[in-house]
Amino acid sequence: MSLFGGDKANEFTFQNDIIRQMLSNGWLLGKPENYNRELALYPEDVLGFVKETQDAQW
């Protein structure tokens, strides 16, 4: 048993609260099927960032 009870329901509630807070502060929710686990990122987000911030180099 963990310090916080170790209950999966509590973990799920905590996780969802974090997600809600992030979304309310401008974060975007990605689709799991677009996430590259090997690289630990969303490739389209990286490409979009590079194109927007380094247009001349792109």
GISULHU-V965187 format. One record per residue. N is the residue number from 0. RES is the residue in one letter. SS is DSSP state (alpha for helix, beta for strand, coil for the rest). Layout:
N/RES/SS ; N/RES/SS
//
This chain:
0/M/coil ; 1/S/coil ; 2/L/coil ; 3/F/coil ; 4/G/coil ; 5/G/coil ; 6/D/coil ; 7/K/alpha ; 8/A/alpha ; 9/N/alpha ; 10/E/alpha ; 11/F/alpha ; 12/T/alpha ; 13/F/alpha ; 14/Q/alpha ; 15/N/alpha ; 16/D/alpha ; 17/I/alpha ; 18/I/alpha ; 19/R/alpha ; 20/Q/alpha ; 21/M/alpha ; 22/L/alpha ; 23/S/alpha ; 24/N/coil ; 25/G/coil ; 26/W/coil ; 27/L/coil ; 28/L/coil ; 29/G/coil ; 30/K/coil ; 31/P/alpha ; 32/E/alpha ; 33/N/alpha ; 34/Y/coil ; 35/N/beta ; 36/R/coil ; 37/E/coil ; 38/L/coil ; 39/A/coil ; 40/L/beta ; 41/Y/coil ; 42/P/alpha ; 43/E/alpha ; 44/D/alpha ; 45/V/alpha ; 46/L/alpha ; 47/G/alpha ; 48/F/alpha ; 49/V/alpha ; 50/K/alpha ; 51/E/alpha ; 52/T/alpha ; 53/Q/coil ; 54/D/coil ; 55/A/coil ; 56/Q/coil ; 57/W/coil
//
